Amino acid sequence: MDNARDSTQLQDLVADYAQRALEVILSSDLAREIPLVKTALTARGAIRSVRDEMLLQKLTDMLRALSDVPQKERKGMVDRLESDPKYAHRVGQHLVEIADRIESRRKPRMVGLTFAAFARGQIERVQLERLIGGIERLPVIELDTPRTYVNSANNPPERDRIHPESTQAMLVAGLVAWRSYAPMGGGKVEYQPNATCQKFVDLGLDIKTQDEEDQSA
């Protein structure tokens, strides 16, 4: 019985947060609406625990990353995604689900910046989902590793100095590709940044969030 009640409360929480997130995204003045999110959710009784507070903060950070995108482009983003049968999400609910899965440090803003890039037409839906998947799976300690891989792509000695565990993390996140080859008769595996990793760097997801972190330190 308790499990059923908890499940119902979680569904209600997701619905409340998702609805409010979508309202903010579609608003004419997103920057003005963001501070009102907590007020609205508190009034609805949607904030019940520390975890709820953390979820709200992550969702807020995502929405702030969209604040420079004009309303018309934000609405176009929602329309394009929700009319795409391969997306298989509602935008508001998707943001809440992502916020619930990721760490609070840097990642929420990275996700918001990725949605902003889609809204501006800088990436396609597949790139959006691949980047979000990479952000989710990459450990926080490795968030600057994609740029290291891209910068060392044509410098094998520099690339070979990347820690093997960093390479493993990049593989799990889907940000590097590998190939086997046999130089001078010996087998070797070479790792290279893939297109998703390159786009991660081109969009400045690491730099933009590192600057913010430095300012808050």
C-alpha positions in Angstrom: 0.0 0.0 0.0 2.8 2.4 0.9 4.6 1.6 -2.4 1.4 2.3 -4.3 1.0 5.7 -2.5 4.6 6.6 -3.1 4.2 5.8 -6.8 1.1 7.9 -7.1 2.9 10.8 -5.3 5.8 10.5 -7.7 3.5 10.6 -10.7 1.8 13.7 -9.4 5.1 15.3 -8.7 6.4 14.6 -12.3 3.1 15.9 -13.7 3.2 19.1 -11.6 6.8 19.8 -12.5 6.4 18.9 -16.2 3.4 21.1 -16.6 5.1 24.1 -15.0 8.3 23.6 -17.0 6.3 23.6 -20.3 4.4 26.7 -19.2 7.7 28.5 -18.6 9.2 27.3 -21.9 6.2 28.7 -23.9 5.9 31.9 -21.9 6.6 35.3 -23.5 9.1 36.2 -20.8 10.9 33.1 -19.6 13.4 35.0 -17.5 10.6 36.6 -15.5 8.7 33.3 -15.1 11.5 31.2 -13.8 11.6 32.7 -10.3 7.8 32.1 -10.1 8.2 28.3 -10.6 8.9 27.5 -7.0 6.0 29.8 -5.8 3.6 28.0 -8.1 4.8 24.5 -7.1 4.7 25.3 -3.4 1.2 26.5 -3.7 0.2 23.2 -5.4 2.0 21.3 -2.6 4.4 19.8 -5.1 7.5 20.4 -3.0 7.6 17.9 -0.1 11.2 17.0 0.5 14.8 17.9 0.0 14.9 15.7 -3.1 12.0 17.8 -4.5 14.0 21.0 -3.8 17.0 19.6 -5.6 14.9 18.5 -8.5 13.4 21.9 -8.7 16.8 23.6 -8.7 18.1 21.3 -11.5 15.0 22.0 -13.5 15.4 25.7 -12.9 19.0 25.6 -14.1 17.9 23.9 -17.3 15.3 26.6 -17.9 17.7 29.4 -17.3 19.9 28.0 -20.1 16.9 28.6 -22.4 16.4 32.2 -21.3 18.3 33.7 -24.3 16.2 31.8 -26.8 13.3 33.9 -28.3 9.8 32.6 -27.5 9.1 31.8 -31.1 12.1 29.5 -31.3 11.2 27.9 -27.9 7.7 27.2 -29.2 9.1 25.9 -32.4 11.3 23.6 -30.5 8.4 22.1 -28.6 6.3 21.7 -31.7 9.1 20.0 -33.7 9.9 17.6 -30.9 6.4 16.6 -29.9 5.3 16.1 -33.6 8.3 13.8 -34.2 7.1 10.2 -33.6 10.7 9.1 -32.9 11.1 11.6 -30.0 8.5 9.7 -28.0 8.5 12.2 -25.1 6.5 15.2 -23.9 9.1 18.0 -23.5 8.2 19.1 -20.0 8.1 15.5 -18.7 11.4 14.8 -20.5 13.1 17.7 -18.8 11.9 16.5 -15.4 13.0 12.9 -16.0 16.4 14.1 -17.1 16.7 16.3 -14.0 15.8 13.4 -11.8 18.6 11.3 -13.2 21.6 13.7 -13.4 23.9 15.3 -10.8 23.3 18.9 -9.9 26.8 20.2 -10.7 27.0 21.7 -14.3 24.9 19.0 -16.0 21.5 20.7 -15.7 22.8 23.8 -17.5 24.5 21.5 -20.1 21.2 19.9 -20.8 19.4 23.3 -21.1 22.1 24.6 -23.5 21.6 21.5 -25.6 17.9 22.1 -25.9 18.7 25.7 -26.7 21.0 24.6 -29.5 18.1 22.5 -30.9 15.7 25.4 -30.6 18.2 27.6 -32.6 18.6 24.9 -35.3 22.2 24.2 -34.5 21.6 20.5 -34.0 19.0 17.9 -35.1 16.8 15.7 -32.9 19.2 12.7 -33.0 22.1 14.9 -32.0 20.0 16.4 -29.2 19.3 12.9 -27.7 22.9 11.7 -28.2 24.3 14.7 -26.5 21.8 14.4 -23.6 22.7 10.7 -23.3 26.4 11.6 -23.2 25.9 14.3 -20.6 23.9 11.9 -18.4 26.4 9.0 -18.6 29.7 11.0 -18.4 30.9 11.4 -14.7 31.1 15.0 -13.5 34.9 14.6 -13.0 35.1 13.9 -16.8 33.0 16.8 -18.1 36.1 18.6 -19.5 37.5 15.4 -21.1 35.7 15.8 -24.4 37.6 18.9 -25.2 40.9 17.2 -24.3 40.0 14.4 -26.8 39.1 16.8 -29.6 42.3 18.9 -29.0 44.5 15.8 -29.1 42.8 14.1 -32.1 45.7 14.8 -34.4 48.3 14.5 -31.7 48.7 10.8 -30.8 51.3 11.3 -28.0 49.0 13.8 -26.3 46.0 11.5 -26.7 48.0 8.6 -25.3 48.5 10.6 -22.1 44.7 10.6 -21.4 44.0 8.3 -18.4 42.6 4.9 -19.4 39.7 5.4 -17.0 38.8 8.7 -18.7 38.8 6.9 -22.0 36.5 4.2 -20.6 34.1 6.9 -19.3 34.1 8.5 -22.7 33.3 5.2 -24.3 30.4 4.5 -21.9 29.1 8.0 -22.6 29.2 7.4 -26.4 31.6 10.2 -27.1 34.5 8.4 -28.6 34.9 5.8 -31.3 37.6 3.1 -31.6 39.3 1.2 -34.4 41.7 -1.6 -34.4 44.8 -1.5 -36.6 48.2 -3.2 -36.8 51.1 -0.9 -37.0 54.2 -2.8 -38.0 52.5 -6.1 -37.4 51.3 -5.4 -33.9 47.7 -5.0 -32.9 46.6 -1.7 -31.4 43.3 0.1 -30.6 43.0 3.8 -31.3 40.3 6.0 -29.8 39.0 9.2 -31.6 36.4 11.7 -30.7 33.2 11.0 -32.6 30.7 13.5 -34.1 28.8 13.8 -30.8 31.9 14.7 -28.9 32.9 17.3 -31.5 29.4 18.9 -31.3 29.7 18.9 -27.4 32.9 21.0 -27.8 31.6 23.1 -30.7 28.6 24.1 -28.6 30.9 25.0 -25.7 28.9 22.9 -23.2 32.0 22.5 -21.1 33.3 26.1 -21.3 30.0 27.8 -20.7 29.3 25.7 -17.6 32.8 25.9 -16.2 32.7 29.7 -16.4 29.5 29.7 -14.4 31.0 27.4 -11.8 34.1 29.6 -11.5 31.9 32.6 -10.9 30.0 30.9 -8.1 33.1 29.6 -6.4 
